Amino acid sequence: MYIFWQTLSSWENNKALSDIQNLISLSDLYRHFLGELIKEGHRIAKKIKIKDNLAEITMYLGCVVVPVSIAFLSGSLSILVSSAGMLCILFNKEIAKRLEKIFIK
């Protein structure tokens, strides 16, 4: 499914409504009942936005943690924290999937 960014923006800003085919595709993509999308669109839209950004957030977190741990921590703690940051960078998609299962229901 491909949607132009202008179309998505108009949906998010309540300037236009999606057609039924896009709603069906979105309901399949995000595994939500069509009725949920129609009745509780704003609440679900927030969940979808968070879900889509989890991998990116996890990667950026790792990119911040590594240099901070090297600069401000010493010894074993620096190695441990920077290793955790590297794991966040390397496995951001897998971590995001697990976070989604825990926090987004």
Biopython code that builds the backbone (N, CA, C, O; Angstrom):
import numpy as np
from Bio.PDB.StructureBuilder import StructureBuilder

atoms = [
    (1, "MET", "N", (0.846, -1.178, 0.000)),
    (1, "MET", "CA", (0.000, 0.000, 0.000)),
    (1, "MET", "C", (0.890, 1.239, 0.000)),
    (1, "MET", "O", (1.808, 1.349, 0.812)),
    (2, "TYR", "N", (0.622, 2.150, -0.893)),
    (2, "TYR", "CA", (1.405, 3.378, -0.986)),
    (2, "TYR", "C", (0.466, 4.573, -0.874)),
    (2, "TYR", "O", (-0.541, 4.655, -1.576)),
    (3, "ILE", "N", (0.810, 5.496, 0.017)),
    (3, "ILE", "CA", (0.016, 6.703, 0.203)),
    (3, "ILE", "C", (0.956, 7.896, 0.098)),
    (3, "ILE", "O", (2.016, 7.908, 0.723)),
    (4, "PHE", "N", (0.579, 8.884, -0.679)),
    (4, "PHE", "CA", (1.392, 10.095, -0.783)),
    (4, "PHE", "C", (1.404, 10.827, 0.559)),
    (4, "PHE", "O", (0.416, 10.809, 1.293)),
    (5, "TRP", "N", (2.521, 11.466, 0.871)),
    (5, "TRP", "CA", (2.647, 12.152, 2.157)),
    (5, "TRP", "C", (1.622, 13.276, 2.280)),
    (5, "TRP", "O", (1.162, 13.569, 3.383)),
    (6, "GLN", "N", (1.257, 13.910, 1.161)),
    (6, "GLN", "CA", (0.260, 14.978, 1.217)),
    (6, "GLN", "C", (-1.102, 14.422, 1.641)),
    (6, "GLN", "O", (-1.831, 15.055, 2.405)),
    (7, "THR", "N", (-1.431, 13.237, 1.139)),
    (7, "THR", "CA", (-2.697, 12.591, 1.499)),
    (7, "THR", "C", (-2.713, 12.259, 2.980)),
    (7, "THR", "O", (-3.686, 12.541, 3.681)),
    (8, "LEU", "N", (-1.622, 11.656, 3.454)),
    (8, "LEU", "CA", (-1.526, 11.299, 4.865)),
    (8, "LEU", "C", (-1.622, 12.532, 5.743)),
    (8, "LEU", "O", (-2.302, 12.517, 6.770)),
    (9, "SER", "N", (-0.951, 13.589, 5.350)),
    (9, "SER", "CA", (-0.993, 14.840, 6.103)),
    (9, "SER", "C", (-2.419, 15.385, 6.176)),
    (9, "SER", "O", (-2.854, 15.857, 7.227)),
    (10, "SER", "N", (-3.139, 15.321, 5.067)),
    (10, "SER", "CA", (-4.518, 15.824, 5.080)),
    (10, "SER", "C", (-5.415, 14.976, 5.983)),
    (10, "SER", "O", (-6.345, 15.499, 6.598)),
    (11, "TRP", "N", (-5.143, 13.670, 6.067)),
    (11, "TRP", "CA", (-5.897, 12.823, 6.994)),
    (11, "TRP", "C", (-5.584, 13.202, 8.430)),
    (11, "TRP", "O", (-6.487, 13.356, 9.252)),
    (12, "GLU", "N", (-4.282, 13.354, 8.731)),
    (12, "GLU", "CA", (-3.865, 13.653, 10.102)),
    (12, "GLU", "C", (-4.375, 15.004, 10.582)),
    (12, "GLU", "O", (-4.621, 15.183, 11.775)),
    (13, "ASN", "N", (-4.536, 15.954, 9.668)),
    (13, "ASN", "CA", (-4.982, 17.293, 10.037)),
    (13, "ASN", "C", (-6.479, 17.498, 9.831)),
    (13, "ASN", "O", (-6.968, 18.627, 9.831)),
    (14, "ASN", "N", (-7.199, 16.392, 9.655)),
    (14, "ASN", "CA", (-8.654, 16.419, 9.488)),
    (14, "ASN", "C", (-9.110, 17.312, 8.344)),
    (14, "ASN", "O", (-10.169, 17.935, 8.425)),
    (15, "LYS", "N", (-8.320, 17.379, 7.281)),
    (15, "LYS", "CA", (-8.702, 18.151, 6.101)),
    (15, "LYS", "C", (-9.360, 17.264, 5.051)),
    (15, "LYS", "O", (-10.005, 17.763, 4.129)),
    (16, "ALA", "N", (-9.201, 15.960, 5.188)),
    (16, "ALA", "CA", (-9.803, 15.009, 4.255)),
    (16, "ALA", "C", (-10.020, 13.684, 4.981)),
    (16, "ALA", "O", (-9.399, 13.410, 6.007)),
    (17, "LEU", "N", (-10.903, 12.883, 4.432)),
    (17, "LEU", "CA", (-11.164, 11.554, 4.976)),
    (17, "LEU", "C", (-10.645, 10.502, 4.007)),
    (17, "LEU", "O", (-10.626, 10.707, 2.793)),
    (18, "SER", "N", (-10.230, 9.390, 4.557)),
    (18, "SER", "CA", (-9.752, 8.281, 3.735)),
    (18, "SER", "C", (-10.933, 7.606, 3.044)),
    (18, "SER", "O", (-12.052, 7.616, 3.555)),
    (19, "ASP", "N", (-10.670, 7.023, 1.881)),
    (19, "ASP", "CA", (-11.721, 6.233, 1.259)),
    (19, "ASP", "C", (-11.756, 4.850, 1.905)),
    (19, "ASP", "O", (-10.839, 4.476, 2.636)),
    (20, "ILE", "N", (-12.802, 4.105, 1.634)),
    (20, "ILE", "CA", (-13.008, 2.816, 2.299)),
    (20, "ILE", "C", (-11.911, 1.819, 1.963)),
    (20, "ILE", "O", (-11.528, 1.022, 2.819)),
    (21, "GLN", "N", (-11.391, 1.842, 0.734)),
    (21, "GLN", "CA", (-10.343, 0.887, 0.360)),
    (21, "GLN", "C", (-9.079, 1.116, 1.186)),
    (21, "GLN", "O", (-8.444, 0.155, 1.623)),
    (22, "ASN", "N", (-8.708, 2.376, 1.402)),
    (22, "ASN", "CA", (-7.536, 2.666, 2.241)),
    (22, "ASN", "C", (-7.777, 2.253, 3.682)),
    (22, "ASN", "O", (-6.869, 1.748, 4.342)),
    (23, "LEU", "N", (-8.997, 2.462, 4.179)),
    (23, "LEU", "CA", (-9.308, 2.027, 5.546)),
    (23, "LEU", "C", (-9.188, 0.518, 5.685)),
    (23, "LEU", "O", (-8.669, 0.025, 6.687)),
    (24, "ILE", "N", (-9.658, -0.206, 4.701)),
    (24, "ILE", "CA", (-9.549, -1.676, 4.733)),
    (24, "ILE", "C", (-8.076, -2.087, 4.708)),
    (24, "ILE", "O", (-7.664, -2.968, 5.462)),
    (25, "SER", "N", (-7.284, -1.448, 3.839)),
    (25, "SER", "CA", (-5.855, -1.775, 3.760)),
    (25, "SER", "C", (-5.142, -1.458, 5.073)),
    (25, "SER", "O", (-4.315, -2.244, 5.537)),
    (26, "LEU", "N", (-5.459, -0.312, 5.669)),
    (26, "LEU", "CA", (-4.849, 0.050, 6.955)),
    (26, "LEU", "C", (-5.262, -0.926, 8.049)),
    (26, "LEU", "O", (-4.448, -1.298, 8.895)),
    (27, "SER", "N", (-6.527, -1.341, 8.034)),
    (27, "SER", "CA", (-6.994, -2.289, 9.049)),
    (27, "SER", "C", (-6.273, -3.627, 8.914)),
    (27, "SER", "O", (-5.962, -4.263, 9.921)),
    (28, "ASP", "N", (-6.004, -4.060, 7.688)),
    (28, "ASP", "CA", (-5.241, -5.293, 7.469)),
    (28, "ASP", "C", (-3.786, -5.118, 7.890)),
    (28, "ASP", "O", (-3.214, -5.983, 8.554)),
    (29, "LEU", "N", (-3.193, -3.993, 7.500)),
    (29, "LEU", "CA", (-1.783, -3.740, 7.780)),
    (29, "LEU", "C", (-1.495, -3.703, 9.280)),
    (29, "LEU", "O", (-0.520, -4.296, 9.742)),
    (30, "TYR", "N", (-2.339, -3.011, 10.036)),
    (30, "TYR", "CA", (-2.090, -2.841, 11.473)),
    (30, "TYR", "C", (-2.904, -3.796, 12.343)),
    (30, "TYR", "O", (-2.909, -3.681, 13.568)),
    (31, "ARG", "N", (-3.591, -4.737, 11.698)),
    (31, "ARG", "CA", (-4.356, -5.769, 12.402)),
    (31, "ARG", "C", (-5.353, -5.182, 13.403)),
    (31, "ARG", "O", (-5.418, -5.605, 14.558)),
    (32, "HIS", "N", (-6.114, -4.217, 12.944)),
    (32, "HIS", "CA", (-7.204, -3.637, 13.736)),
    (32, "HIS", "C", (-8.494, -3.833, 12.946)),
    (32, "HIS", "O", (-8.497, -3.792, 11.716)),
    (33, "PHE", "N", (-9.592, -4.048, 13.678)),
    (33, "PHE", "CA", (-10.873, -4.155, 13.012)),
    (33, "PHE", "C", (-11.218, -2.817, 12.372)),
    (33, "PHE", "O", (-10.872, -1.757, 12.895)),
    (34, "LEU", "N", (-11.889, -2.878, 11.261)),
    (34, "LEU", "CA", (-12.277, -1.674, 10.537)),
    (34, "LEU", "C", (-13.099, -0.745, 11.440)),
    (34, "LEU", "O", (-12.943, 0.475, 11.394)),
    (35, "GLY", "N", (-13.963, -1.328, 12.248)),
    (35, "GLY", "CA", (-14.773, -0.536, 13.174)),
    (35, "GLY", "C", (-13.929, 0.250, 14.166)),
    (35, "GLY", "O", (-14.271, 1.376, 14.526)),
    (36, "GLU", "N", (-12.826, -0.347, 14.607)),
    (36, "GLU", "CA", (-11.925, 0.361, 15.527)),
    (36, "GLU", "C", (-11.330, 1.584, 14.852)),
    (36, "GLU", "O", (-11.239, 2.650, 15.461)),
    (37, "LEU", "N", (-10.920, 1.433, 13.586)),
    (37, "LEU", "CA", (-10.321, 2.554, 12.869)),
    (37, "LEU", "C", (-11.326, 3.689, 12.713)),
    (37, "LEU", "O", (-10.971, 4.864, 12.818)),
    (38, "ILE", "N", (-12.569, 3.333, 12.464)),
    (38, "ILE", "CA", (-13.584, 4.358, 12.254)),
    (38, "ILE", "C", (-13.997, 5.006, 13.574)),
    (38, "ILE", "O", (-14.068, 6.231, 13.663)),
    (39, "LYS", "N", (-14.267, 4.198, 14.595)),
    (39, "LYS", "CA", (-14.755, 4.728, 15.874)),
    (39, "LYS", "C", (-13.657, 5.353, 16.719)),
    (39, "LYS", "O", (-13.874, 6.392, 17.341)),
    (40, "GLU", "N", (-12.501, 4.747, 16.750)),
    (40, "GLU", "CA", (-11.446, 5.186, 17.654)),
    (40, "GLU", "C", (-10.194, 5.591, 16.884)),
    (40, "GLU", "O", (-9.079, 5.274, 17.298)),
    (41, "GLY", "N", (-10.370, 6.274, 15.790)),
    (41, "GLY", "CA", (-9.277, 6.619, 14.898)),
    (41, "GLY", "C", (-8.135, 7.370, 15.549)),
    (41, "GLY", "O", (-6.971, 7.050, 15.307)),
    (42, "HIS", "N", (-8.445, 8.376, 16.381)),
    (42, "HIS", "CA", (-7.381, 9.188, 16.979)),
    (42, "HIS", "C", (-6.523, 8.380, 17.945)),
    (42, "HIS", "O", (-5.298, 8.495, 17.940)),
    (43, "ARG", "N", (-7.162, 7.572, 18.766)),
    (43, "ARG", "CA", (-6.414, 6.756, 19.731)),
    (43, "ARG", "C", (-5.534, 5.741, 18.999)),
    (43, "ARG", "O", (-4.375, 5.544, 19.363)),
    (44, "ILE", "N", (-6.077, 5.111, 17.985)),
    (44, "ILE", "CA", (-5.328, 4.117, 17.227)),
    (44, "ILE", "C", (-4.225, 4.788, 16.420)),
    (44, "ILE", "O", (-3.135, 4.232, 16.284)),
    (45, "ALA", "N", (-4.493, 5.968, 15.886)),
    (45, "ALA", "CA", (-3.472, 6.686, 15.121)),
    (45, "ALA", "C", (-2.248, 6.968, 15.975)),
    (45, "ALA", "O", (-1.121, 6.881, 15.485)),
    (46, "LYS", "N", (-2.450, 7.304, 17.246)),
    (46, "LYS", "CA", (-1.311, 7.533, 18.145)),
    (46, "LYS", "C", (-0.513, 6.254, 18.330)),
    (46, "LYS", "O", (0.718, 6.285, 18.313)),
    (47, "LYS", "N", (-1.200, 5.125, 18.508)),
    (47, "LYS", "CA", (-0.507, 3.843, 18.663)),
    (47, "LYS", "C", (0.285, 3.499, 17.413)),
    (47, "LYS", "O", (1.422, 3.035, 17.501)),
    (48, "ILE", "N", (-0.312, 3.723, 16.254)),
    (48, "ILE", "CA", (0.355, 3.404, 14.992)),
    (48, "ILE", "C", (1.589, 4.271, 14.826)),
    (48, "ILE", "O", (2.637, 3.781, 14.406)),
    (49, "LYS", "N", (1.480, 5.557, 15.151)),
    (49, "LYS", "CA", (2.619, 6.461, 15.019)),
    (49, "LYS", "C", (3.758, 6.020, 15.933)),
    (49, "LYS", "O", (4.918, 6.017, 15.521)),
    (50, "ILE", "N", (3.433, 5.646, 17.174)),
    (50, "ILE", "CA", (4.449, 5.160, 18.111)),
    (50, "ILE", "C", (5.057, 3.862, 17.584)),
    (50, "ILE", "O", (6.276, 3.691, 17.603)),
    (51, "LYS", "N", (4.215, 2.960, 17.119)),
    (51, "LYS", "CA", (4.680, 1.673, 16.601)),
    (51, "LYS", "C", (5.649, 1.871, 15.444)),
    (51, "LYS", "O", (6.686, 1.210, 15.383)),
    (52, "ASP", "N", (5.323, 2.770, 14.533)),
    (52, "ASP", "CA", (6.177, 3.015, 13.373)),
    (52, "ASP", "C", (7.505, 3.640, 13.756)),
    (52, "ASP", "O", (8.486, 3.477, 13.031)),
    (53, "ASN", "N", (7.565, 4.346, 14.869)),
    (53, "ASN", "CA", (8.785, 5.055, 15.251)),
    (53, "ASN", "C", (9.646, 4.318, 16.271)),
    (53, "ASN", "O", (10.741, 4.785, 16.583)),
    (54, "LEU", "N", (9.197, 3.193, 16.796)),
    (54, "LEU", "CA", (9.944, 2.499, 17.851)),
    (54, "LEU", "C", (11.346, 2.083, 17.418)),
    (54, "LEU", "O", (12.299, 2.259, 18.176)),
    (55, "ALA", "N", (11.486, 1.541, 16.225)),
    (55, "ALA", "CA", (12.809, 1.100, 15.761)),
    (55, "ALA", "C", (13.746, 2.289, 15.620)),
    (55, "ALA", "O", (14.918, 2.215, 15.991)),
    (56, "GLU", "N", (13.229, 3.376, 15.088)),
    (56, "GLU", "CA", (14.047, 4.578, 14.914)),
    (56, "GLU", "C", (14.452, 5.161, 16.267)),
    (56, "GLU", "O", (15.601, 5.563, 16.449)),
    (57, "ILE", "N", (13.532, 5.206, 17.196)),
    (57, "ILE", "CA", (13.819, 5.729, 18.537)),
    (57, "ILE", "C", (14.872, 4.868, 19.227)),
    (57, "ILE", "O", (15.786, 5.390, 19.865)),
    (58, "THR", "N", (14.741, 3.551, 19.098)),
    (58, "THR", "CA", (15.698, 2.630, 19.713)),
    (58, "THR", "C", (17.096, 2.827, 19.142)),
    (58, "THR", "O", (18.081, 2.806, 19.880)),
    (59, "MET", "N", (17.182, 3.018, 17.829)),
    (59, "MET", "CA", (18.484, 3.226, 17.207)),
    (59, "MET", "C", (19.107, 4.539, 17.691)),
    (59, "MET", "O", (20.289, 4.577, 18.033)),
    (60, "TYR", "N", (18.315, 5.612, 17.718)),
    (60, "TYR", "CA", (18.841, 6.901, 18.178)),
    (60, "TYR", "C", (19.264, 6.846, 19.639)),
    (60, "TYR", "O", (20.253, 7.469, 20.027)),
    (61, "LEU", "N", (18.521, 6.106, 20.444)),
    (61, "LEU", "CA", (18.892, 5.936, 21.847)),
    (61, "LEU", "C", (20.274, 5.309, 21.949)),
    (61, "LEU", "O", (21.116, 5.766, 22.723)),
    (62, "GLY", "N", (20.504, 4.265, 21.168)),
    (62, "GLY", "CA", (21.823, 3.624, 21.153)),
    (62, "GLY", "C", (22.914, 4.579, 20.703)),
    (62, "GLY", "O", (24.019, 4.568, 21.243)),
    (63, "CYS", "N", (22.601, 5.412, 19.705)),
    (63, "CYS", "CA", (23.581, 6.380, 19.190)),
    (63, "CYS", "C", (23.936, 7.444, 20.228)),
    (63, "CYS", "O", (25.024, 8.018, 20.178)),
    (64, "VAL", "N", (23.050, 7.705, 21.144)),
    (64, "VAL", "CA", (23.329, 8.673, 22.212)),
    (64, "VAL", "C", (24.051, 7.993, 23.378)),
    (64, "VAL", "O", (24.985, 8.552, 23.952)),
    (65, "VAL", "N", (23.612, 6.793, 23.716)),
    (65, "VAL", "CA", (24.161, 6.086, 24.877)),
    (65, "VAL", "C", (25.641, 5.758, 24.705)),
    (65, "VAL", "O", (26.417, 5.903, 25.650)),
    (66, "VAL", "N", (26.042, 5.319, 23.514)),
    (66, "VAL", "CA", (27.430, 4.899, 23.304)),
    (66, "VAL", "C", (28.427, 6.031, 23.579)),
    (66, "VAL", "O", (29.308, 5.853, 24.420)),
    (67, "PRO", "N", (28.330, 7.182, 22.912)),
    (67, "PRO", "CA", (29.328, 8.228, 23.187)),
    (67, "PRO", "C", (29.237, 8.801, 24.598)),
    (67, "PRO", "O", (30.254, 9.173, 25.184)),
    (68, "VAL", "N", (28.027, 8.872, 25.146)),
    (68, "VAL", "CA", (27.876, 9.396, 26.514)),
    (68, "VAL", "C", (28.550, 8.456, 27.504)),
    (68, "VAL", "O", (29.236, 8.908, 28.421)),
    (69, "SER", "N", (28.361, 7.151, 27.325)),
    (69, "SER", "CA", (28.980, 6.201, 28.258)),
    (69, "SER", "C", (30.504, 6.234, 28.156)),
    (69, "SER", "O", (31.202, 6.106, 29.162)),
    (70, "ILE", "N", (31.010, 6.404, 26.948)),
    (70, "ILE", "CA", (32.461, 6.471, 26.770)),
    (70, "ILE", "C", (33.029, 7.741, 27.391)),
    (70, "ILE", "O", (34.098, 7.725, 28.000)),
    (71, "ALA", "N", (32.288, 8.852, 27.226)),
    (71, "ALA", "CA", (32.783, 10.140, 27.714)),
    (71, "ALA", "C", (32.676, 10.293, 29.233)),
    (71, "ALA", "O", (33.562, 10.871, 29.861)),
    (72, "PHE", "N", (31.595, 9.776, 29.824)),
    (72, "PHE", "CA", (31.332, 10.094, 31.227)),
    (72, "PHE", "C", (31.457, 8.929, 32.200)),
    (72, "PHE", "O", (31.451, 9.143, 33.412)),
    (73, "LEU", "N", (31.569, 7.718, 31.705)),
    (73, "LEU", "CA", (31.702, 6.574, 32.600)),
    (73, "LEU", "C", (33.094, 5.988, 32.446)),
    (73, "LEU", "O", (33.797, 6.263, 31.474)),
    (74, "SER", "N", (33.482, 5.171, 33.425)),
    (74, "SER", "CA", (34.809, 4.576, 33.338)),
    (74, "SER", "C", (34.760, 3.089, 33.662)),
    (74, "SER", "O", (33.845, 2.606, 34.330)),
    (75, "GLY", "N", (35.747, 2.393, 33.180)),
    (75, "GLY", "CA", (35.925, 0.982, 33.514)),
    (75, "GLY", "C", (34.826, 0.083, 32.984)),
    (75, "GLY", "O", (34.332, 0.253, 31.869)),
    (76, "SER", "N", (34.465, -0.866, 33.807)),
    (76, "SER", "CA", (33.499, -1.895, 33.427)),
    (76, "SER", "C", (32.128, -1.308, 33.127)),
    (76, "SER", "O", (31.428, -1.782, 32.232)),
    (77, "LEU", "N", (31.747, -0.283, 33.869)),
    (77, "LEU", "CA", (30.439, 0.328, 33.658)),
    (77, "LEU", "C", (30.351, 0.959, 32.260)),
    (77, "LEU", "O", (29.324, 0.863, 31.589)),
    (78, "SER", "N", (31.441, 1.601, 31.839)),
    (78, "SER", "CA", (31.485, 2.193, 30.504)),
    (78, "SER", "C", (31.344, 1.127, 29.427)),
    (78, "SER", "O", (30.618, 1.315, 28.451)),
    (79, "ILE", "N", (32.027, 0.027, 29.604)),
    (79, "ILE", "CA", (31.956, -1.074, 28.635)),
    (79, "ILE", "C", (30.551, -1.663, 28.597)),
    (79, "ILE", "O", (30.020, -1.941, 27.521)),
    (80, "LEU", "N", (29.950, -1.854, 29.766)),
    (80, "LEU", "CA", (28.617, -2.435, 29.852)),
    (80, "LEU", "C", (27.577, -1.533, 29.183)),
    (80, "LEU", "O", (26.775, -2.001, 28.375)),
    (81, "VAL", "N", (27.591, -0.255, 29.516)),
    (81, "VAL", "CA", (26.591, 0.672, 28.978)),
    (81, "VAL", "C", (26.801, 0.896, 27.479)),
    (81, "VAL", "O", (25.834, 0.933, 26.718)),
    (82, "SER", "N", (28.053, 1.044, 27.054)),
    (82, "SER", "CA", (28.290, 1.235, 25.617)),
    (82, "SER", "C", (27.929, -0.026, 24.835)),
    (82, "SER", "O", (27.474, 0.068, 23.695)),
    (83, "SER", "N", (28.124, -1.194, 25.425)),
    (83, "SER", "CA", (27.706, -2.443, 24.763)),
    (83, "SER", "C", (26.185, -2.488, 24.614)),
    (83, "SER", "O", (25.670, -2.909, 23.578)),
    (84, "ALA", "N", (25.477, -2.054, 25.646)),
    (84, "ALA", "CA", (24.011, -1.997, 25.562)),
    (84, "ALA", "C", (23.576, -1.032, 24.461)),
    (84, "ALA", "O", (22.626, -1.305, 23.728)),
    (85, "GLY", "N", (24.274, 0.092, 24.351)),
    (85, "GLY", "CA", (23.979, 1.046, 23.288)),
    (85, "GLY", "C", (24.227, 0.464, 21.904)),
    (85, "GLY", "O", (23.444, 0.683, 20.980)),
    (86, "MET", "N", (25.319, -0.279, 21.767)),
    (86, "MET", "CA", (25.623, -0.918, 20.481)),
    (86, "MET", "C", (24.564, -1.958, 20.114)),
    (86, "MET", "O", (24.196, -2.090, 18.947)),
    (87, "LEU", "N", (24.078, -2.692, 21.111)),
    (87, "LEU", "CA", (23.017, -3.666, 20.859)),
    (87, "LEU", "C", (21.746, -2.967, 20.393)),
    (87, "LEU", "O", (21.046, -3.466, 19.512)),
    (88, "CYS", "N", (21.445, -1.805, 20.987)),
    (88, "CYS", "CA", (20.280, -1.025, 20.544)),
    (88, "CYS", "C", (20.420, -0.604, 19.089)),
    (88, "CYS", "O", (19.447, -0.633, 18.335)),
    (89, "ILE", "N", (21.615, -0.218, 18.694)),
    (89, "ILE", "CA", (21.852, 0.192, 17.314)),
    (89, "ILE", "C", (21.722, -1.004, 16.370)),
    (89, "ILE", "O", (21.057, -0.918, 15.338)),
    (90, "LEU", "N", (22.354, -2.108, 16.728)),
    (90, "LEU", "CA", (22.389, -3.269, 15.844)),
    (90, "LEU", "C", (21.053, -4.005, 15.741)),
    (90, "LEU", "O", (20.705, -4.517, 14.677)),
    (91, "PHE", "N", (20.313, -4.057, 16.837)),
    (91, "PHE", "CA", (19.086, -4.852, 16.878)),
    (91, "PHE", "C", (17.854, -3.992, 17.109)),
    (91, "PHE", "O", (16.906, -4.437, 17.757)),
    (92, "ASN", "N", (17.851, -2.768, 16.591)),
    (92, "ASN", "CA", (16.748, -1.841, 16.862)),
    (92, "ASN", "C", (15.395, -2.376, 16.403)),
    (92, "ASN", "O", (14.394, -2.146, 17.083)),
    (93, "LYS", "N", (15.330, -3.070, 15.292)),
    (93, "LYS", "CA", (14.041, -3.581, 14.811)),
    (93, "LYS", "C", (13.508, -4.693, 15.702)),
    (93, "LYS", "O", (12.313, -4.743, 15.992)),
    (94, "GLU", "N", (14.391, -5.580, 16.133)),
    (94, "GLU", "CA", (13.968, -6.673, 17.004)),
    (94, "GLU", "C", (13.551, -6.139, 18.379)),
    (94, "GLU", "O", (12.566, -6.598, 18.957)),
    (95, "ILE", "N", (14.303, -5.174, 18.891)),
    (95, "ILE", "CA", (13.965, -4.565, 20.183)),
    (95, "ILE", "C", (12.627, -3.857, 20.075)),
    (95, "ILE", "O", (11.801, -3.949, 20.983)),
    (96, "ALA", "N", (12.402, -3.146, 18.967)),
    (96, "ALA", "CA", (11.140, -2.441, 18.763)),
    (96, "ALA", "C", (9.961, -3.410, 18.752)),
    (96, "ALA", "O", (8.904, -3.106, 19.306)),
    (97, "LYS", "N", (10.136, -4.582, 18.120)),
    (97, "LYS", "CA", (9.060, -5.576, 18.101)),
    (97, "LYS", "C", (8.720, -6.043, 19.510)),
    (97, "LYS", "O", (7.549, -6.197, 19.857)),
    (98, "ARG", "N", (9.752, -6.268, 20.320)),
    (98, "ARG", "CA", (9.508, -6.719, 21.692)),
    (98, "ARG", "C", (8.864, -5.618, 22.530)),
    (98, "ARG", "O", (7.966, -5.890, 23.327)),
    (99, "LEU", "N", (9.320, -4.374, 22.354)),
    (99, "LEU", "CA", (8.711, -3.255, 23.082)),
    (99, "LEU", "C", (7.248, -3.081, 22.683)),
    (99, "LEU", "O", (6.394, -2.772, 23.513)),
    (100, "GLU", "N", (6.984, -3.282, 21.413)),
    (100, "GLU", "CA", (5.602, -3.176, 20.931)),
    (100, "GLU", "C", (4.703, -4.202, 21.631)),
    (100, "GLU", "O", (3.588, -3.882, 22.042)),
    (101, "LYS", "N", (5.197, -5.428, 21.759)),
    (101, "LYS", "CA", (4.413, -6.465, 22.423)),
    (101, "LYS", "C", (4.151, -6.123, 23.884)),
    (101, "LYS", "O", (3.095, -6.447, 24.428)),
    (102, "ILE", "N", (5.124, -5.466, 24.516)),
    (102, "ILE", "CA", (4.972, -5.143, 25.940)),
    (102, "ILE", "C", (4.089, -3.928, 26.164)),
    (102, "ILE", "O", (3.212, -3.953, 27.027)),
    (103, "PHE", "N", (4.309, -2.859, 25.395)),
    (103, "PHE", "CA", (3.679, -1.584, 25.712)),
    (103, "PHE", "C", (2.491, -1.206, 24.837)),
    (103, "PHE", "O", (1.640, -0.434, 25.277)),
    (104, "ILE", "N", (2.405, -1.717, 23.630)),
    (104, "ILE", "CA", (1.317, -1.330, 22.731)),
    (104, "ILE", "C", (0.387, -2.520, 22.541)),
    (104, "ILE", "O", (0.741, -3.518, 21.913)),
    (105, "LYS", "N", (-0.781, -2.390, 23.086)),
    (105, "LYS", "CA", (-1.751, -3.493, 23.025)),
    (105, "LYS", "C", (-2.913, -3.114, 22.160)),
    (105, "LYS", "O", (-3.836, -3.909, 21.983)),
]
sb = StructureBuilder()
sb.init_structure("model")
sb.init_model(0)
sb.init_chain("A")
sb.init_seg("    ")
for serial, (resi, resn, name, xyz) in enumerate(atoms, 1):
    if name == "N":
        sb.init_residue(resn, " ", resi, " ")
    sb.init_atom(name, np.array(xyz, "f"), 0.0, 1.0, " ", f" {name:<3s}", serial, name[0])
structure = sb.get_structure()
